[in-house]
Amino acid sequence: MTDRPLLSRLDLNLLVSLDALLTERSVTRAAEQLRLSQPALSASLARLRRHFDDPLLVRRGNSYELTALATRLAVHTSTALESARRVFESQTAWVPAQSEREFSIYGSDYGFVTVGAIASRLAEERAPGVRLRFLLHTPSIVEDAVTKLRSADGMIIPHGPLSDLPHQDLWNDDWMALVAEESAVGEVLTMEEMAAHPWVLTYQSRSSFTSAAREVQQLGIDTHAEVVLESFLPVPHFVAETDRIGLIQASLVPRMVRAGGVRAVRLPFESTPLVNALWWHPAHTADPEHAWMRDLFAEAGRMVHAAASPGTPGDAAG
């Protein structure tokens, strides 16, 4: 009960001013962003400083820096603003074709160029005013997914890193290897070749890794990674004209092979298939607009699955 009287005395418009000030770190630029006069925003800053009993912005030479408190507030402020926006944008009846809602989705470039690209085309056809914002995730974002998904609409990521969150399975995929076009490796890697060649790996850390790379290690193969990337699309550029081996999802192989310089080969073991899914925070489950978005991605996932080549790696490469 003690929090309610305090909240009722606050001017929640100050949250907008606070977010602009913490983002721009300048009264002048924040005022321009909000289309306010500098005196008006300076007055808001003064009220915020009294409320927090902290200067928030301190001058360092010719610029301003955030105080320790302001740095902590920056994360919470953007989340609070996004939550407030969602509250006041909610409607009793939602018509997709008339909506201008933005849905924000975390993921990797792999998810964006496959299911994300198709979902964007479906949205353009059915709800031209709706916007999809795709945000690259990082290992730290995945580790803090529960918090991040309070203010975002979803995260496209395979089963494994996340659990205990609502999700919609989208499509299954397999792992293949990339080698240079001129490589002596045959259509199927051997265990000896896997041990002898250097590697290009993705997301290689204690808390972030691909399932295929983990399986290779579990086979007792000591992979010597010459390159580690936190994305998938650049992999062929680091494999071409080298003796390196890269691991890549089968649905990305056709576009990578078409670009030239690499070819796809099979792994010498049956890797566990990827089950790609859209994950979201439980708070979004009953939102009809969010449900529409989930259905959109589910349909896009079925289209990715249908488009997957049923042939051999040689067929995909051709």
VOBA-1610 file (N, C-alpha, C; in pm, whole numbers, padded with zeros to 5 digits, always signed):
BEGIN
Met+00082-00121+00000Met+00000+00000+00000Met+00086+00126+00000Thr+00206+00120+00050Thr+00288+00241+00058Thr+00331+00291-00079Asp+00339+00201-00179Asp+00383+00243-00311Asp+00275+00320-00386Arg+00147+00291-00361Arg+00041+00352-00440Arg+00030+00503-00420Pro+00029+00554-00299Pro+00026+00700-00284Pro+00147+00767-00348Leu+00265+00706-00337Leu+00384+00764-00396Leu+00369+00771-00548Leu+00323+00663-00613Leu+00307+00662-00757Leu+00202+00762-00802Ser+00096+00779-00725Ser-00009+00872-00764Ser+00039+01017-00760Arg+00144+01046-00684Arg+00195+01183-00678Arg+00298+01212-00787Leu+00339+01108-00860Leu+00441+01128-00963Leu+00378+01174-01094Asp+00451+01258-01165Asp+00413+01298-01300Asp+00480+01200-01396Leu+00403+01108-01452Leu+00462+01005-01536Leu+00517+01061-01667Asn+00484+01186-01700Asn+00547+01250-01816Asn+00698+01263-01794Leu+00740+01265-01666Leu+00882+01274-01636Leu+00958+01151-01687Leu+00887+01040-01702Leu+00952+00919-01751Leu+01000+00940-01895Val+00920+01009-01975Val+00958+01038-02113Val+01081+01129-02116Ser+01078+01234-02031Ser+01192+01325-02024Ser+01317+01253-01976Leu+01301+01166-01875Leu+01415+01093-01822Leu+01477+01004-01928Asp+01395+00935-02004Asp+01447+00846-02107Asp+01525+00925-02212Ala+01473+01039-02254Ala+01542+01121-02355Ala+01674+01175-02300Leu+01674+01219-02176Leu+01796+01273-02116Leu+01903+01166-02099Leu+01862+01046-02058Leu+01958+00938-02038Leu+02011+00885-02171Thr+01928+00892-02275Thr+01970+00846-02407Thr+02062+00947-02474Glu+02022+01074-02472Glu+02098+01177-02543Glu+02213+01234-02461Arg+02202+01226-02328Arg+02304+01282-02238Arg+02328+01430-02268Ser+02222+01497-02305Ser+02231+01639-02339Ser+02091+01699-02331Val+02078+01810-02258Val+01948+01876-02250Val+01908+01929-02387Thr+02004+01981-02461Thr+01974+02038-02593Thr+01922+01932-02688Arg+01994+01821-02700Arg+01952+01715-02793Arg+01823+01648-02746Ala+01808+01628-02615Ala+01686+01567-02563Ala+01566+01657-02590Ala+01583+01787-02575Ala+01474+01881-02602Ala+01435+01876-02750Glu+01536+01866-02838Glu+01507+01856-02981Glu+01432+01728-03012Gln+01472+01619-02949Gln+01405+01491-02972Gln+01259+01497-02930Leu+01232+01562-02816Leu+01096+01568-02763Leu+01017+01688-02814Arg+01086+01774-02893Arg+01024+01896-02945Arg+00973+01985-02831Leu+01058+02000-02733Leu+01031+02088-02619Leu+01136+02199-02617Ser+01105+02305-02542Ser+01204+02410-02523Ser+01308+02361-02421Gln+01428+02415-02431Gln+01532+02377-02335Gln+01494+02414-02192Pro+01435+02533-02167Pro+01394+02565-02030Pro+01294+02465-01973Ala+01201+02419-02059Ala+01100+02323-02011Ala+01166+02192-01971Leu+01261+02145-02054Leu+01327+02019-02022Leu+01423+02036-01904Ser+01486+02152-01893Ser+01573+02178-01778Ser+01492+02174-01648Ala+01368+02222-01654Ala+01281+02217-01536Ala+01249+02072-01500Ser+01227+01990-01603Ser+01201+01847-01577Ser+01323+01781-01516Leu+01442+01815-01567Leu+01565+01758-01513Leu+01582+01796-01367Ala+01548+01920-01334Ala+01560+01964-01195Ala+01466+01884-01105Arg+01344+01859-01152Arg+01249+01779-01074Arg+01300+01635-01057Leu+01357+01580-01163Leu+01410+01445-01155Leu+01527+01437-01057Arg+01612+01539-01058Arg+01726+01540-00966Arg+01679+01548-00821Arg+01573+01625-00798Arg+01520+01633-00661Arg+01460+01499-00620His+01389+01437-00713His+01324+01310-00680His+01426+01202-00646Phe+01530+01191-00727Phe+01630+01085-00706Phe+01743+01128-00612Asp+01746+01257-00579Asp+01855+01310-00497Asp+01989+01273-00560Asp+01997+01296-00690Asp+02117+01259-00767Asp+02124+01353-00887Pro+02243+01398-00928Pro+02254+01489-01042Pro+02220+01424-01176Leu+02228+01293-01187Leu+02197+01217-01308Leu+02295+01244-01422Leu+02311+01370-01460Leu+02408+01408-01563Leu+02513+01499-01502Val+02640+01466-01525Val+02749+01548-01472Val+02843+01585-01586Arg+02891+01708-01584Arg+02978+01755-01692Arg+03119+01697-01676Arg+03172+01651-01789Arg+03310+01606-01797Arg+03371+01674-01920Gly+03444+01782-01898Gly+03499+01857-02011Gly+03388+01923-02090Asn+03379+01889-02218Asn+03277+01949-02305Asn+03153+01862-02321Ser+03144+01755-02245Ser+03029+01665-02258Ser+02975+01629-02120Tyr+02864+01558-02121Tyr+02802+01512-01997Tyr+02812+01360-01989Glu+02824+01310-01867Glu+02825+01166-01842Glu+02715+01130-01744Leu+02669+01006-01752Leu+02568+00957-01659Leu+02633+00922-01527Thr+02563+00952-01420Thr+02609+00907-01289Thr+02584+00757-01278Ala+02636+00695-01173Ala+02616+00552-01153Ala+02468+00518-01144Leu+02392+00601-01072Leu+02248+00577-01062Leu+02181+00591-01198Ala+02218+00694-01274Ala+02156+00715-01405Ala+02184+00598-01498Thr+02302+00541-01490Thr+02335+00425-01573Thr+02243+00309-01541Arg+02213+00287-01413Arg+02120+00180-01375Arg+01979+00213-01420Leu+01942+00339-01409Leu+01807+00379-01449Leu+01783+00364-01598Ala+01887+00379-01678Ala+01871+00378-01824Ala+01805+00249-01871Val+01844+00135-01813Val+01787+00007-01853Val+01640+00000-01814His+01609+00037-01690His+01471+00027-01640His+01379+00127-01708Thr+01431+00244-01742Thr+01347+00348-01801Thr+01294+00306-01937Ser+01380+00253-02023Ser+01334+00211-02156Ser+01232+00098-02145Thr+01254+00006-02050Thr+01159-00104-02030Thr+01025-00052-01981Ala+01028+00042-01887Ala+00904+00098-01833Ala+00826+00173-01940Leu+00896+00249-02024Leu+00830+00323-02131Leu+00764+00228-02230Glu+00835+00122-02266Glu+00780+00025-02360Glu+00657-00043-02301Ser+00660-00076-02173Ser+00545-00138-02107Ser+00426-00042-02104Ala+00452+00085-02076Ala+00345+00184-02074Ala+00285+00201-02213Arg+00372+00201-02314Arg+00322+00215-02451Arg+00228+00100-02486Arg+00266-00021-02445Arg+00183-00137-02475Arg+00046-00127-02406Val+00045-00075-02282Val-00081-00060-02209Val-00175+00031-02285Phe-00126+00147-02328Phe-00214+00247-02388Phe-00239+00223-02537Glu-00164+00132-02600Glu-00193+00097-02738Glu-00290-00020-02750Ser-00320-00084-02637Ser-00412-00198-02639Ser-00553-00151-02678Gln-00622-00233-02756Gln-00755-00198-02803Gln-00849-00315-02781Thr-00979-00282-02763Thr-01079-00386-02748Thr-01089-00471-02873Ala-01096-00405-02987Ala-01099-00474-03115Ala-00981-00427-03198Trp-00901-00523-03244Trp-00781-00489-03319Trp-00796-00536-03462Val-00780-00443-03556Val-00790-00475-03698Val-00650-00466-03759Pro-00587-00578-03792Pro-00449-00573-03841Pro-00428-00477-03957Ala-00522-00474-04051Ala-00506-00390-04169Ala-00505-00242-04136Gln-00556-00205-04017Gln-00561-00065-03977Gln-00458-00031-03870Ser-00379-00131-03829Ser-00288-00111-03718Ser-00155-00051-03763Glu-00092+00022-03672Glu+00042+00075-03694Glu+00136+00026-03583Arg+00104-00087-03527Arg+00185-00141-03417Arg+00321-00189-03467Glu+00420-00177-03381Glu+00553-00230-03408Glu+00577-00351-03318Phe+00619-00461-03378Phe+00657-00580-03304Phe+00808-00594-03308Ser+00870-00611-03194Ser+01016-00623-03186Ser+01053-00767-03155Ile+01146-00821-03235Ile+01185-00961-03226Ile+01336-00972-03217Tyr+01384-01041-03112Tyr+01526-01071-03103Tyr+01557-01198-03183Gly+01679-01208-03230Gly+01721-01329-03299Gly+01859-01312-03359Ser+01900-01411-03437Ser+02027-01405-03509Ser+01999-01375-03655Asp+02106-01347-03732Asp+02086-01323-03875Asp+02029-01446-03944Tyr+02056-01564-03892Tyr+01998-01688-03946Tyr+01846-01684-03939Gly+01792-01649-03823Gly+01647-01641-03810Gly+01587-01530-03892Phe+01658-01418-03905Phe+01604-01303-03976Phe+01591-01329-04126Val+01694-01391-04188Val+01691-01409-04333Val+01606-01528-04375Thr+01564-01610-04281Thr+01479-01724-04313Thr+01334-01690-04276Val+01296-01720-04156Val+01156-01700-04117Val+01120-01552-04104Gly+01217-01468-04062Gly+01188-01325-04047Gly+01153-01258-04178Ala+01229-01289-04283Ala+01203-01227-04413Ala+01065-01264-04466Ile+01026-01391-04449Ile+00894-01435-04496Ile+00784-01370-04413Ala+00802-01365-04280Ala+00702-01302-04194Ala+00683-01155-04232Ser+00790-01087-04269Ser+00778-00945-04306Ser+00696-00929-04434Arg+00711-01022-04527Arg+00632-01013-04651Arg+00485-01043-04624Leu+00458-01140-04537Leu+00319-01170-04501Leu+00255-01050-04431Ala+00331-00986-04342Ala+00277-00869-04271Ala+00249-00756-04368Glu+00335-00736-04467Glu+00314-00629-04564Glu+00185-00650-04642Glu+00154-00776-04673Glu+00033-00807-04748Glu-00094-00785-04666Arg-00088-00819-04536Arg-00209-00824-04455Arg-00226-00704-04362Ala-00117-00643-04326Ala-00122-00529-04232Ala-00011-00432-04269Pro-00027-00356-04377Pro+00081-00271-04428Pro+00130-00166-04331Gly+00049-00132-04230Gly+00092-00033-04131Gly+00173-00093-04018Val+00172-00225-04005Val+00248-00293-03899Val+00395-00296-03936Arg+00479-00276-03835Arg+00624-00279-03858Arg+00686-00387-03772Leu+00780-00462-03831Leu+00858-00560-03758Leu+00998-00505-03736Arg+01041-00501-03611Arg+01177-00456-03578Arg+01257-00578-03533Phe+01362-00612-03607Phe+01444-00727-03575Phe+01572-00681-03505Leu+01596-00736-03386Leu+01707-00696-03300Leu+01803-00813-03283Leu+01930-00794-03316Leu+02027-00902-03299Leu+02046-00932-03151His+02031-01058-03115His+02056-01094-02975His+02206-01114-02952Thr+02244-01113-02827Thr+02380-01142-02783Thr+02371-01247-02674Pro+02482-01311-02639Pro+02475-01409-02530Pro+02416-01351-02402Ser+02448-01225-02370Ser+02395-01166-02247Ser+02244-01145-02256Ile+02194-01112-02375Ile+02049-01095-02394Ile+01978-01229-02378Val+02035-01335-02434Val+01974-01467-02421Val+01973-01511-02275Glu+02081-01485-02203Glu+02088-01522-02062Glu+01985-01447-01978Asp+01949-01326-02020Asp+01852-01245-01947Asp+01721-01236-02024Ala+01685-01346-02093Ala+01570-01344-02183Ala+01440-01309-02113Val+01420-01357-01992Val+01294-01331-01922Val+01273-01181-01904Thr+01378-01111-01867Thr+01367-00966-01850Thr+01352-00897-01985Lys+01433-00934-02083Lys+01430-00868-02214Lys+01295-00887-02283Leu+01234-01003-02263Leu+01108-01031-02332Leu+00988-00964-02267Arg+01009-00896-02156Arg+00901-00814-02101Arg+00872-00695-02191Ser+00976-00641-02254Ser+00959-00522-02337Ser+00975-00552-02486Ala+01007-00676-02523Ala+01012-00717-02663Ala+00904-00821-02686Asp+00871-00844-02812Asp+00760-00934-02843Asp+00801-01079-02858Gly+00928-01103-02882Gly+00968-01242-02898Gly+01115-01258-02925Met+01157-01384-02927Met+01295-01418-02959Met+01293-01545-03043Ile+01356-01540-03160Ile+01367-01657-03246Ile+01499-01725-03213Ile+01490-01845-03157Ile+01610-01917-03117Ile+01575-02065-03104Pro+01667-02156-03137Pro+01636-02299-03124Pro+01615-02339-02979His+01550-02452-02960His+01540-02510-02827His+01679-02538-02772Gly+01694-02519-02644Gly+01822-02543-02578Gly+01858-02433-02483Pro+01886-02312-02534Pro+01923-02203-02443Pro+01808-02156-02355Leu+01683-02167-02404Leu+01568-02119-02327Leu+01479-02234-02285Ser+01411-02216-02174Ser+01313-02312-02125Ser+01217-02238-02033Asp+01108-02303-02000Asp+01010-02246-01905Asp+00953-02114-01954Leu+00945-02094-02084Leu+00879-01977-02142Leu+00782-02025-02249Pro+00672-01955-02271Pro+00583-01994-02381Pro+00658-01989-02514His+00627-02080-02604His+00694-02080-02733His+00608-02144-02840Gln+00641-02114-02964Gln+00577-02172-03081Gln+00687-02229-03170Asp+00687-02361-03191Asp+00786-02419-03281Asp+00759-02371-03423Leu+00866-02337-03495Leu+00852-02278-03628Leu+00893-02373-03739Trp+01016-02424-03735Trp+01062-02519-03835Trp+01186-02591-03784Asn+01209-02709-03841Asn+01327-02788-03807Asn+01436-02769-03912Asp+01559-02781-03870Asp+01671-02764-03962Asp+01782-02862-03925Asp+01875-02881-04016Asp+01989-02970-03992Asp+02119-02891-04007Trp+02227-02953-03962Trp+02359-02892-03972Trp+02437-02955-04086Met+02516-02870-04154Met+02607-02916-04257Met+02740-02844-04239Ala+02840-02889-04314Ala+02970-02825-04307Ala+02998-02750-04436Leu+03073-02642-04425Leu+03119-02567-04542Leu+03269-02584-04555Val+03313-02605-04677Val+03456-02607-04707Val+03477-02523-04833Ala+03600-02486-04860Ala+03632-02411-04981Ala+03604-02496-05104Glu+03570-02429-05214Glu+03539-02502-05338Glu+03653-02595-05378Glu+03776-02549-05361Glu+03891-02627-05406Glu+03940-02728-05303Ser+03870-02740-05190Ser+03913-02830-05084Ser+03916-02975-05133Ala+04010-03051-05078Ala+04020-03193-05111Ala+03917-03278-05037Val+03843-03219-04945Val+03740-03291-04870Val+03634-03343-04966Gly+03590-03467-04946Gly+03488-03525-05031Gly+03349-03477-04994Glu+03247-03551-05038Glu+03108-03512-05012Glu+03071-03531-04866Val+03149-03613-04795Val+03126-03636-04652Val+03258-03617-04578Leu+03257-03533-04476Leu+03376-03516-04393Leu+03411-03648-04324Thr+03537-03667-04298Thr+03577-03779-04214Thr+03614-03725-04075Met+03615-03813-03978Met+03653-03773-03843Met+03797-03721-03842Glu+03881-03782-03924Glu+04022-03739-03930Glu+04032-03598-03987Glu+03953-03569-04088Glu+03955-03435-04147Glu+03903-03331-04048Met+03803-03368-03970Met+03750-03276-03870Met+03855-03240-03766Ala+03938-03338-03732Ala+04042-03314-03631Ala+04161-03239-03690Ala+04186-03256-03821Ala+04306-03199-03882Ala+04289-03055-03928His+04167-03016-03962His+04145-02884-04021His+04113-02780-03914Pro+04150-02655-03937Pro+04105-02546-03848Pro+03957-02516-03874Trp+03895-02446-03781Trp+03750-02426-03786Trp+03712-02279-03782Val+03592-02253-03837Val+03521-02127-03816Val+03397-02163-03733Leu+03390-02114-03610Leu+03279-02147-03520Leu+03198-02023-03488Thr+03076-02046-03442Thr+02987-01936-03406Thr+02945-01947-03260Tyr+02932-01833-03195Tyr+02884-01827-03056Tyr+02955-01928-02968Gln+03084-01917-02959Gln+03163-02016-02888Gln+03206-01962-02752Ser+03122-01984-02652Ser+03156-01946-02515Ser+03093-02047-02420Arg+03115-02028-02293Arg+03062-02122-02194Arg+02910-02129-02197Ser+02846-02014-02218Ser+02700-02010-02213Ser+02635-01995-02350Ser+02716-01984-02455Ser+02660-01962-02588Ser+02737-02046-02689Phe+02665-02137-02757Phe+02731-02227-02851Phe+02623-02290-02938Thr+02663-02348-03049Thr+02568-02419-03133Thr+02568-02567-03093Ser+02454-02630-03117Ser+02442-02771-03078Ser+02539-02859-03157Ala+02562-02826-03285Ala+02652-02907-03367Ala+02796-02899-03316Ala+02840-02777-03280Ala+02976-02762-03227Ala+02992-02839-03098Arg+02888-02839-03015Arg+02893-02914-02890Arg+02901-03065-02918Glu+02827-03112-03019Glu+02831-03254-03053Glu+02969-03295-03104Val+03032-03207-03183Val+03167-03236-03232Val+03263-03253-03114Gln+03253-03166-03017Gln+03339-03176-02899Gln+03310-03302-02820Gln+03182-03340-02812Gln+03146-03461-02738Gln+03197-03587-02806Leu+03227-03578-02934Leu+03286-03691-03005Leu+03435-03703-02977Gly+03487-03609-02899Gly+03628-03613-02864Gly+03719-03543-02962Ile+03660-03465-03053Ile+03739-03393-03152Ile+03774-03256-03097Asp+03902-03228-03092Asp+03950-03099-03041Asp+03951-02999-03156Thr+03845-02919-03167Thr+03835-02823-03277Thr+03924-02702-03250His+04013-02675-03344His+04099-02557-03334His+04030-02443-03409Ala+03969-02352-03337Ala+03895-02242-03399Ala+03989-02126-03431Glu+04009-02101-03559Glu+04087-01986-03601Glu+04002-01859-03602Val+03870-01878-03616Val+03777-01764-03621Val+03653-01800-03541Val+03606-01707-03458Val+03478-01721-03387Val+03391-01601-03423Leu+03269-01628-03470Leu+03177-01523-03512Leu+03051-01528-03428Glu+02991-01413-03403Glu+02862-01409-03335Glu+02752-01379-03436Ser+02762-01445-03550Ser+02660-01441-03655Ser+02692-01554-03751Phe+02596-01584-03842Phe+02612-01699-03930Phe+02641-01661-04075Leu+02583-01556-04125Leu+02597-01522-04266Leu+02742-01497-04309Pro+02831-01446-04222Pro+02970-01426-04267Pro+03053-01554-04277Val+03002-01667-04228Val+03084-01789-04221Val+03152-01822-04353Pro+03080-01822-04469Pro+03148-01862-04593Pro+03264-01770-04632His+03259-01644-04592His+03368-01551-04625His+03496-01587-04550Phe+03483-01655-04438Phe+03600-01696-04361Phe+03644-01839-04393Val+03564-01909-04476Val+03598-02044-04519Val+03661-02043-04658Ala+03608-01959-04748Ala+03655-01955-04886Ala+03806-01930-04892Glu+03872-02002-04984Glu+04015-01988-05010Glu+04102-02022-04888Thr+04049-02106-04797Thr+04126-02153-04682Thr+04104-02303-04669Asp+04171-02364-04573Asp+04146-02506-04545Asp+04056-02523-04424Arg+03984-02417-04387Arg+03896-02421-04270Arg+03766-02496-04298Ile+03702-02537-04189Ile+03570-02599-04193Ile+03474-02508-04115Gly+03356-02486-04168Gly+03254-02409-04098Gly+03130-02493-04078Leu+03055-02465-03973Leu+02927-02531-03948Leu+02815-02433-03980Ile+02715-02480-04054Ile+02609-02390-04096Ile+02477-02467-04107Gln+02366-02398-04089Gln+02235-02460-04099Gln+02203-02490-04245Ala+02136-02602-04269Ala+02108-02646-04406Ala+02026-02544-04484Ser+01934-02473-04417Ser+01850-02378-04490Ser+01927-02256-04540Leu+02049-02236-04488Leu+02132-02125-04536Leu+02225-02169-04650Val+02240-02299-04670Val+02337-02349-04768Val+02313-02296-04909Pro+02190-02301-04963Pro+02173-02257-05103Pro+02222-02115-05129Arg+02190-02020-05039Arg+02233-01882-05063Arg+02384-01869-05049Met+02444-01947-04960Met+02588-01937-04941Met+02665-01998-05058Val+02615-02109-05110Val+02680-02173-05224Val+02666-02088-05350Arg+02548-02026-05367Arg+02528-01941-05484Arg+02626-01826-05488Ala+02668-01778-05372Ala+02762-01666-05367Ala+02901-01708-05415Gly+02929-01838-05417Gly+03056-01888-05469Gly+03164-01897-05363Gly+03266-01976-05393Gly+03382-01988-05306Gly+03374-02100-05205Val+03255-02156-05182Val+03240-02263-05084Val+03145-02369-05139Arg+03151-02486-05080Arg+03055-02592-05109Arg+03017-02662-04978Ala+02902-02725-04979Ala+02850-02789-04859Ala+02880-02939-04862Val+02918-02993-04748Val+02944-03137-04735Val+02874-03189-04610Arg+02853-03319-04608Arg+02785-03380-04493Arg+02881-03397-04376Leu+02824-03399-04258Leu+02899-03433-04139Leu+02909-03585-04128Pro+03011-03636-04062Pro+03027-03782-04051Pro+02945-03844-03939Phe+02846-03771-03889Phe+02759-03822-03784Phe+02623-03759-03799Glu+02522-03822-03742Glu+02385-03768-03747Glu+02370-03664-03637Ser+02369-03539-03676Ser+02357-03433-03576Ser+02211-03421-03531Thr+02193-03376-03408Thr+02059-03354-03356Thr+01994-03238-03432Pro+01874-03260-03490Pro+01811-03152-03567Pro+01785-03029-03481Leu+01793-02914-03545Leu+01755-02789-03479Leu+01604-02776-03479Val+01547-02740-03366Val+01404-02708-03359Val+01395-02559-03328Asn+01373-02480-03433Asn+01368-02335-03417Asn+01230-02292-03367Ala+01228-02200-03274Ala+01102-02161-03211Ala+01099-02010-03186Leu+00978-01959-03173Leu+00954-01821-03129Leu+00915-01827-02982Trp+00991-01755-02898Trp+00968-01754-02753Trp+00918-01617-02711Trp+00833-01612-02609Trp+00783-01484-02561Trp+00756-01490-02411His+00735-01372-02353His+00706-01363-02210His+00559-01399-02185Pro+00529-01467-02075Pro+00390-01505-02047Pro+00293-01388-02045Ala+00341-01268-02015Ala+00253-01151-02010Ala+00189-01122-02145His+00251-01171-02257His+00200-01142-02391His+00101-01246-02441Thr+00087-01357-02369Thr+00012-01471-02423Thr-00132-01436-02457Ala-00201-01360-02372Ala-00343-01330-02394Ala-00366-01210-02484Asp-00261-01146-02530Asp-00273-01028-02615Asp-00314-01071-02756Pro-00433-01030-02806Pro-00476-01076-02939Pro-00385-01027-03051Glu-00325-00910-03035Glu-00232-00859-03136Glu-00107-00946-03140His-00059-00983-03023His+00057-01071-03015His+00024-01207-03073Ala-00096-01256-03047Ala-00138-01386-03102Ala-00138-01381-03255Trp-00181-01268-03312Trp-00178-01252-03457Trp-00034-01261-03508Met+00058-01195-03439Met+00198-01200-03478Met+00253-01341-03469Arg+00217-01413-03362Arg+00264-01551-03346Arg+00214-01639-03461Asp+00089-01621-03498Asp+00035-01698-03611Asp+00109-01664-03740Leu+00145-01539-03754Leu+00219-01496-03874Leu+00353-01569-03882Phe+00426-01575-03771Phe+00555-01643-03771Phe+00539-01795-03784Ala+00431-01849-03729Ala+00407-01993-03745Ala+00386-02027-03892Glu+00309-01943-03962Glu+00288-01965-04105Glu+00419-01950-04182Ala+00498-01849-04145Ala+00627-01829-04211Ala+00718-01949-04187Gly+00713-02005-04066Gly+00794-02123-04037Gly+00755-02242-04123Arg+00625-02259-04146Arg+00581-02369-04233Arg+00631-02348-04375Met+00638-02223-04417Met+00687-02193-04552Met+00837-02218-04563Val+00912-02187-04458Val+01055-02218-04458Val+01075-02369-04467His+00996-02443-04391His+01007-02589-04392His+00974-02645-04530Ala+00868-02592-04593Ala+00827-02642-04724Ala+00930-02612-04831Ala+01003-02500-04813Ala+01102-02460-04912Ala+01235-02530-04895Ala+01253-02599-04782Ala+01381-02666-04756Ala+01403-02775-04860Ser+01527-02783-04910Ser+01559-02881-05014Ser+01556-03021-04956Pro+01480-03113-05017Pro+01478-03251-04969Pro+01591-03334-05024Gly+01673-03273-05110Gly+01779-03348-05176Gly+01904-03361-05093Thr+02008-03403-05155Thr+02136-03423-05089Thr+02212-03294-05083Pro+02317-03286-05003Pro+02400-03166-05002Pro+02450-03130-05141Gly+02479-03227-05224Gly+02521-03199-05359Gly+02411-03131-05438Asp+02284-03173-05417Asp+02171-03108-05484Asp+02160-02964-05440Ala+02172-02940-05306Ala+02159-02804-05256Ala+02269-02716-05312Ala+02387-02775-05329Ala+02498-02697-05379Ala+02485-02667-05526Gly+02408-02746-05596Gly+02400-02727-05740Gly+02296-02628-05779
//
